[in-house]
Amino acid sequence: MSTEHGAALRELPDGTLRASNSRADLEVDPQDGGRLTSLRIDGIEILGSSPQNPGMPAGFFYGAFLMAPFIGRTRRGQFIFDSVVHQLPRNVGDNAMHGLVYDTSWHSIDGGVETAFDDRWPFGGGVRQRFSLTEEALVVTAEVFNDDRPMPAALGFHPWFLDQLITGERAVFEFEPKERFICDDDGIPVDSIPGGGPRPWDDSFRGVAHSPVIRWGGRLTVTIESDHDHWIVCETMPNSFCIEPLSGGVNALADGSAAIVEPGTPLALTMTLRWNSTPDTIASTDARTGTGTAR
């Protein structure tokens, strides 16, 4: 399989997909929620993991996975569309969280992976991801589609970035939001304030002064670009942190702000990870455990 304008994806004996060039190496596991399990730049892993929170699915806590057809929490897992009340499975307390495809099996398509929504989603349809890996960047484009009927939807990327590289450099990131959403005790946005507010963050935001930037010392810089203006940032977990581009707001299904997907009109979201690095010690790291060895 070829990635558009980038390195070709090839299937490994264990079923994972890999694309590589002289600077970067990408691995995607279709059987594990279509997630990115590894992204190495000049041999250095940048994706990580964090210990599983009690009461939350293990699939929330490693690599980089897609949230679809909803993002973050949906209050009580309920929403109304076309005057019909729909109920999603509640997987975190009383709420539905992080979509319905992080725990499903995907299949390979040209340049990426695709899966259909299962019977937890009452509308049918599906989602695909395509990957373009060059020496300077990884571009991931996701689409929610339905060829048969209209439906509401939201999309989000959920990457975990390592706090510390195998070579020792620790991460510092720049994130300058224009608006922070204030949540109730269930983690559902109910208000907003200008700017970022107090830290540490485990919050959603709208608008940024510039694309977020992660710096691991003087060795590696990664800029995260998105073609939408909503984000989640989580910096409260051990080992790794998340900067998540979103197509819209958290709880969008329940509050009626979700995009409407129609036949021939998918909802798309593109995340670009663009890097600069100083190749020196070449290392590899496993995104699931956050540990690695030099090679």
N, C-alpha and C positions, 0 to 999 in steps of 0.2 A: 504494500500500500504506500502511496506517496502522500506526503503532506504538501499542502499548497505553498509553493515558494520556499520550501524548507526541506530538512532531512527526511528521508523515507522512514516510515514506520514498518517494522518487521516483527513477525510473531516469533517468540522464543519457545523452546520445547515445553515450558511450563504454562504456556498460554498467555503470558504477559506480552505486551507490545513495547518495542524499544525503537527510539530514534536517536541518532548520535551524529556528531560532526567533530571537527578538531577542537572545539571549545566546550561543547555541552553534550549532555547525555540525559535522555528522558525515558522513564519507564511508566507505563500505564497498565493497570490490572483490570481487564474487563469483568472478571469474576468477582471482584471486590468493589462493587459500586462504581465501576468505571473511573476509579480514583487514580491520580498521580501518586505513585509510591516512591518515586525518586526523581530528583532534578539535581544533577551535578554540573557544576561550572568549573572548568579547568580541574576536574577531578574531585571537587569539593562539594559534598552534599549540603543543600540548604533547606530541604524539607525535614520536618521533625515530627514529634508526637508529644503527648502529655498524658499523665495517668488518668484513667477513666474516673469520672465523677460517679459516685453512687447514685443509682436511679436513672442514669442516662446510658444510651446504647454505646457500646465500645467503638462502633464505627464513626462516632463524632470526633475521635481524638488522635487521628494520625493522617499523614499525607496531605493531599489536597483533593477534596471531593466536591461534587456539585449538589447544591440544594435546589430541588424542583419537585413539584410545581408550586411550592411555597418556601419561604425563607424564615429563619428564626422561629419564633413561637406564633402559633395561631390559637387565640383564646378559646379554651375548651374544645379545640378541634372543630368548631362549628363555623359555618358561613352560609350565606344565602346567595343564590344565583338564580335569576329568572323566577323569583318568588318561591323557590324550593329551598328548604333547609337541608344542608348536607353535613354529615358527621364524618370526620377523619379519625383514625386511630390516635388515641392519646398515649404518647410514649414518654413524656416527661411530666409527671404530676398530672394535673388536669388539662394540660395543653398538648397539642401536636407540635412537633419541633423538627426543623431541618429537612422537611420534604420526605419523599417516598422512594428515592433512587439510590441513596448512599448504601443501602443494604441489599441491592438487587444485582442480578447478573446482567451484564451488557454484552453486546456482540460487536464484532469488528465491522466497520464500513470503510470506504475509501478515505484515508486521512484521519480516521478517528474511531469513535465508538457510539453506539446507539442502544436505547432500550425503550420498550413500551411501558406505560404505566399499568400496574396490575389492578386487581379489583378493589384495592383500597381507594382508588380514585374513580369517581363515578362517571367520568366523561370520556374515557379512552384517551387516545393520543399518545405522545411519547416525547422523548428528549434525545438530542444528539450533541456530541462534542467533537470538534475537529481541532487538530494541533498543527501548528507550524513552528518548527524549531530551526533557527538560524544560529550563526555564531554569536550574534549579539542579543537575541531575544527569543522568548517563547510566547506565541500568541495562541490563546485558547478561545474559541468561539463556541458558545452553547446556544441551542435553539430548543424551545418548547413548541411543539406543533400538534395540530389536530386536523386531519383531512376530512372529518365528517361533521363536526359541529362546533359552535363557539364554546369557549370556556374561559374562566379566569385563570391567571397564572402569574407567578413571580419566579425569578431565577437568582441564584447567588453562588459564587465560588467561595470555598472554605479552605484556604491553604493554612497549614501550620508551618511556621518558619522557626528554625533553630535559634535558641538564645545564644548558643556558642558553637562555633565551627570546630571541626575535629582538629584544626590547626591552632585553636586557642582563642581566636578573636571573638569578642562578645558583640552582640547586636545592639545598635542604637537606631531608633527610627524617628523620622519626621512625619508627623501627621497633624495638619492644621485645619480642623473642621470649621465650617461656617455655622453649623447648627447641630446641637446635640439633643437627642430625644430623651425625655425623662420617663422612666418606667414605674409601674405600680409593683406591688409585691410579687406578682406573677410574671414579671419580666415583660409586660406588655406596654408599649409606648402610650402615654396619656397626655403628654405636654412636650414642650421643647424650650430650649434656651439658646441664646447666641453663643458661639464659640464651643470650646471643648469641655469646660467645667472641670471639677476635681478629678484627680487620678488616684489610683490606677483605674483604667477603663475596662469595662465589659459592657459596652454600650453601642448603640447605633447612631449614625450621623447622616446629615445631608449636606453635600457641598464641601469642597476642600479648596484651600488657597492654591495648592499645586499638587500634582500627583505624589502620593506617599513615597518616601525613600527609606530604605533600610541600609545601614552601613555596618559591616563587620570590620571594625578597625580600618586600617588602610588597605586591606586585602581585597574586599569585595563590596560593591554597591549594587543594589537592586532597586529599580524604580517600578512601582506598580501602577499601571495605567488602566482606566476603565472608560467605556463609552456611556456610562450612566453615572448618576451623582449620589447614590446611596452607598453607605459603608457600614460594616461592623468592625470594631477593634476589640480584641480581648487580650489583655496583658496581665491577667490575674492567675494564670496557670503555670506550673513548673515546667522547665525545660524548653518550652516553645511558646510562641505567641501567634495571633491571627490578625491579619488585615484583609478583610473580605469585601470585594466589590459586589454590589447588589443591583438588581434592576429596579427595585422600588423599596418601599418601607416594610418593616417587620409588621406582622399582623394584617397584611394587605388584603388577604381573602376575607377576613372577618370585618374589616372596616370599609370594605367596598372600593379600595384604591388600587386593586390589582389590575394589571393589563388584561385586555380581552384578546385571546388568541382565536382566530377564525381560519377556516380552510383557505390555504394560500397565503395566510398572513401570520407567520410564527412570531414569537417573542424571542429576541436575540440579545445576548450579552457577551461582550468581548473583554477579556482580561489579557493584558500584555505585561510580561515580566521582562524588563530590559536591564542588562547588567554591564558593569565594568569590573574587571578584576586584575589582580597582579599574580599571575601564575608563579608558584614557588613550590611549596610542598604539595604533592599530589596525594589526595586522600579519598576514601570512600566511606559513606555512612549509610546505615539502614534507617529509612524514614520512620519505620514502625517503632524502633527502640531508641533512636537518637544516639546510638553508639556506632563507632566505626574504627577502622584501622588504616594506618598509612600504607600506601603501596607504591 
